Amino acid sequence: MLVVQYDNDIIVSSAKVSMFNPINAAWEAQFGAPLGRNNMYKVDLMALRHSIDFTSYTSELPNFTTYNNDYLFKYLMNCEGIIMDGCTLITSNVTINSDSVN
């Protein structure tokens, strides 16, 4: 896959470890090394195919709102799976328009 686009906006910051660490672990499982920088951008997330396991962060992950106030899953269109075992308190601050969902 070749992606060419403006990609200057931070989507996931390393400051939000409950989101960054599981995604970085999935990156490492898929590509053999951690991302190697403090922030993730659209292209990084779009490249992920490996499942992301948030299980270790069940008590620290209040929602899936990203650094730019979008919903994380918007950027994971190629991801094969999201594991949220034990996550019971996750809320969404984003309303999904059912007309735009395929």
C-alpha positions in Angstrom: 0.0 0.0 0.0 1.3 3.5 -0.9 -0.2 6.4 1.0 0.6 10.0 0.0 -1.1 12.7 2.0 -0.5 15.7 4.3 0.3 14.0 7.7 1.3 16.7 10.2 -1.5 16.2 12.8 -0.8 14.1 15.8 -3.4 11.4 16.3 -2.1 9.4 19.3 0.4 11.0 21.6 2.8 9.0 23.8 1.5 11.0 26.7 -1.7 8.9 26.6 0.1 5.7 27.4 -3.2 3.7 27.7 -3.7 4.2 24.0 -0.1 4.6 22.7 1.4 1.6 24.3 -1.0 -1.1 23.0 -0.8 0.5 19.5 3.0 0.6 19.7 3.0 -3.1 20.7 0.9 -4.0 17.7 3.3 -2.0 15.5 6.2 -3.9 16.9 4.5 -7.2 16.4 3.7 -6.3 12.8 7.0 -4.6 11.8 9.5 -6.2 14.2 10.4 -2.9 16.0 8.6 -0.3 18.0 7.5 2.9 16.2 10.5 4.8 17.4 8.9 8.2 17.9 6.7 9.8 20.5 3.6 10.4 18.4 1.5 8.5 15.9 0.1 10.0 12.8 -2.7 9.0 10.3 -0.3 7.0 8.1 1.1 5.1 11.1 -2.4 4.0 12.1 -3.5 3.3 8.6 -0.5 0.9 8.1 -1.5 -1.3 11.1 -3.1 -4.6 10.2 -2.1 -6.5 13.4 -4.7 -6.7 16.2 -4.4 -4.2 19.0 -4.8 -5.5 22.6 -6.0 -2.9 25.1 -6.6 -5.6 27.9 -3.6 -4.4 30.0 -5.0 -0.9 30.2 -8.6 -1.7 31.2 -8.6 0.6 34.2 -6.7 3.4 32.5 -8.5 3.7 29.2 -11.6 6.0 29.7 -12.4 6.3 26.0 -11.0 6.1 22.4 -10.8 9.8 21.8 -7.6 10.7 20.1 -5.3 13.7 20.5 -7.3 15.6 17.8 -10.6 14.7 19.4 -11.6 12.2 16.7 -12.5 8.6 17.4 -9.5 6.2 17.2 -11.2 3.6 15.0 -11.6 6.2 12.2 -7.8 5.7 11.6 -7.6 1.9 12.0 -9.4 0.9 8.8 -6.9 -1.9 8.0 -6.6 -3.3 11.6 -7.7 -6.9 11.9 -9.0 -6.7 15.4 -9.3 -4.8 18.6 -9.1 -6.7 21.9 -10.9 -5.0 24.8 -11.3 -7.9 27.2 -12.1 -6.6 30.7 -12.8 -3.0 29.4 -16.1 -2.1 31.1 -15.9 1.7 31.7 -15.0 2.9 28.2 -17.3 5.7 27.0 -17.5 7.5 23.7 -17.4 11.3 23.4 -18.0 11.1 19.7 -21.4 10.6 18.0 -21.3 8.4 15.0 -23.6 9.4 12.2 -25.4 6.2 11.1 -25.8 7.6 7.6 -22.0 7.5 7.1 -21.4 4.0 8.4 -21.2 1.4 5.7 
